[in-house]
Amino acid sequence: MADSMTGFGHYTHAIVRGVAASLAQEALRMSPSEVDLAAARREHAAYVEVLKTKVGLEVVELPVDESFPDCVFVEDAAVVCGDTALITRPGAESRRGETKAMAGALKELNMNIVEMTDENATLDGGDVLFTGREFFVGLSKRTNQRGAEILAEVFKDYAVSTVPVSESLHLKSFCSMGAPGLIVIGSSEPAQKALKTMQEMSDFRYDKLTVPDDIAANCVYMNLPNKGHVLLHCTAEEYPQSAKMFEKFKDHMLIPVSNMEKVKVDGALTCCSVLVNKKAI
């Protein structure tokens, strides 16, 4: 099995998409909530600006499509590893048209495109955790076993293990990578149970950072030239106790990014970009 830890977190490009006006009323959500559209757009603009200026990635901005209220959450449309991009088949039927623009953008970046066409399969990118050594795939309301099997067929060099997700929307609603070999995990019982499953299935040993708030465990890790370890994480205004936990990463460039509005429609920090490492040709 492959172990790409040397290149883990290396990215050159980020694909993002703006906030549709239809998000406030029509975006899917697990519980009723009112979204301040203007605030959501400011929040997302700040996120994109961080990727461009503080992090220094080339940002590809897809046009907003009002017929897809959830389109800002681009992560669900593709899983990218190395130079291969798997275009997913999102679990929510209303979101399946979002993948077309994503496939086009990834093609422009010279990725090898594989489309998930099996009508029995569903897969949301938010259910896919790549550790640099292997994949964990959450089996959730949005992702099924066949979706996980197709991911395993596409990324043959890596082990793929499935993790039941029952109370959250996605696997990454309560976990993400915080550094090479380190999983950031929420403190709830379902999150801890999922971590135990991952540890039992893996041939590798992972360090962990447990944060009090599950959604705060979703952060964006990068390892970039001239910047080293970079982590986009929750703000102290949103989750003060969890935000303080990230101070343990002494070697990281820590960038708090607000997600107060998009979280109301189950969005998290990783949801809003697809990160790509485009090798020089």
N, C-alpha and C positions, 0 to 999 in steps of 0.2 A: 504493500500500500504506500501511496505517496505521502511525503511529509514536506509541505511547502512553507515551513515556519520561517525560513530565511526571507521569503518575500511577503510574509503575512502583514497585511495592513498597508501595503504599497499601492497607492492609487495616483492616477494622473487626471482623471475626469470624473465628474458627477453629473448624472442626468436627473433633472428635477422638472416639476410641472406646477403651474400656478394654482391658486385656490379658485375654484368655480363659484359663481354667485349662488348656484344651486346647492352648494355644500351645506349652507345653514339650515335649510328646510328638508333637503332630500337625501343627504348622505346617510349611509347606514350607521346605526349605533345600537349598542347592547342595552342601553337604558336611556329614557327620555332626557333631553338636555337642550338648552338654548345656546346657540353659538353666535357670538358677536362677529359678523363677517368682516368688518373693517379691521378689528383686532386680529383675527385669524390671518388676514392678508399682511398686516404689519409684521406679525410674528414669523410668517413664512418668508417674507422679504429679508428679515434679519438673519434667518437660517441660511438662505441662499448667499447673502453677503458674507457671512462667516466662511462658507465654503470657498468663495471667490477670493476674498482679501486676506483674512486671517490664516486660512489653510493654504490658499494658493492653487486650488484645483481649477482646471478648465471646466466651466459649467455649461452644460447643454440644457437649454430651457425649452421644453416642449410646449406647444400652444395649449392653452386651456380649452377644454371641450365641455360646454355646459350640459351636454347630454349625459355626461359621466360625473355626477356630483362628488364621487370619491377619488377623482383622477389625480389629486395632489399626492396621494399615497402610492407613489410609483413603485415602491419596493415589491409590492405584491405581483407586479406584472412580469418580473424576470428574476432569475437567479444567475449571477455571473461569477464564474470561477476561472481564473487564468484567461485564456482567449476564447472561451466558450460561454455562450449565453443561452440558457434555457428559457424560452418564452412560455410562461405558465398558462394554466387554465384556471382562473380564479374561481373560488368556491361559490361566490355570489354571482348569479347569472347576469345581474345588472352591470357587472364590472368587466365582463369578458371582452367588450370592445376596446377597453383601455390598452390592450396589449399591442394593437397595431402600430400606434405611434412609437411605443417603446422598441418594438422590433426594428422599425425604420431607423431610429437613432443609433441602436447598437450595430446595425449593419454599416452605417456611416462611419462608425469607429472601428470597422474591420473585424468585428467579432464573428466567430463561427456561430451561426444561429441555428438552434434546434427548436422546433415548435412542438408543443404538447398538443396533439390532436385527438388523442384517445378520449372519447366521450364519457368513458367511465372514470376518468381521472379528474381530480381537482387538486390544485396546489396554489397556495398563496405564499409569496416570498417571505412574508412576516412569520411564517412557520418554519423557516429554514435558518438554522444556526450553523455557520461554517467556522470551525475552530482553527483552520490552517492545517489540521491533521485529518479531520473527518467531518461528516455532516450529521447533525441531529435534525430530524424532521418532526414537528409537532403534528399529531393526528387530532384535528380539531373540527369545529363546525365548518371550516373552510378548506381543509386539506384531508385527503383520504389515503388509504394504503396504496392504491394504484398510482396516485401522484408521487408518493415517496419512491415507489418501485421505478417509475420512469426517471426520476432524478438520479437514482442509483445506476441506471443503465447509461445515462448521459455522462455522468462523472465517475467512470469506472475505476479511476485510480484511487478513489477514496472510499472508506467504509461509510455506510449510511445506516443509522439506527433511528428507530421511531420512538417517540415519546408521547404518551396520551396527554392531551390538553382538554380539560373539561370545563373549568370555570372562567377562563380568559378567552379572548378572541383568538390570540395566536401564541405560539411558543415564546416569541420575543416580546410579548406583553409583560414578561417578568424576568427576562434574562438577555444577556448579550455578552460579547467579548470585551473585556476592559484592557487587555494586554495579551501578548502571546502567552498561551497556556493559562490564562486567568479568566474565569467566568464571573461576571457580575450577576447576582441572583437576588430576587426579592425574598422577604422573610416570611411570607404567608405559607401556610401548610401545603397548598397545591404547588407552589413554586419549589419548596424544599423537597417535596416528593418527586417532582420532575427532575431536580438536580440529582437526587439519589439514583433515579433510573438511568440518567446519563452516565453517572460514575460507574454504575454496575455494568453497563453495556460497553464501556470504552476500554481499550487496551492501554490508554494513556492516563496519567494522573494530572488533574487540573487543580490549580489553586483557585480560591474563590474569594470574592468580596460580597458579603451579605449586606444589603441595604434595607432599611425599614419599609420603604414603599415599593411595591412591586413594579409599578410603571417607571419608577426612577432607575430601575435596573437596566432599562433600555437606553443604551448610550452608543455613540459612534466612535469606534477606535480606528486610528490611522497611524502608520509609521512612515514618515515622509522625509525626503532628503532635506537637509538644512534645518529641519524642525524636530526630528525624532518622534517620540511617542506623543500623539495628539489625542485628546478625548473630549468629544462634545457630550455634555451631560446636563441634567436638570438644574434649574436655578434654585437658590436658597429661598426665593420668594414662594416657589411652588412646594418644595419638599425640603425644609431646612435641615432635618436630621440626615436625610439621605445625601444631600449636597455636601454636607460636612465630611461624610465618609470618603468622598473622592479625594480629599486632601491627603489621603494616605499614599496616593500615587505621586511620590516626590519627583520622579523622573519625567512626568508627563507635562505637556503643555495643556492645561485644563481650560476649557472654554464652556462656561455655562450658557445654555441656549433655552429660551422660554418655549414651552409647548402648552400653555394654559388653555388655549381655545381648541386646538386640534385634538387634544386628549378627550374632549367632550364627545367626539365622534370616533373614539377608540384609536386615534392616531398617536404614534410615538416618534421619537427622533429618527430611528432608522427607517421608518416608513416613508420619509419624504425625499429620499435620494437612492439612486442606484449607483454604486461606486465601481469604477472601471480602472484597470491598470492597462493602458494602451502602450504596448511596447513600440519603441521607435522602429520604423521600417527602413 
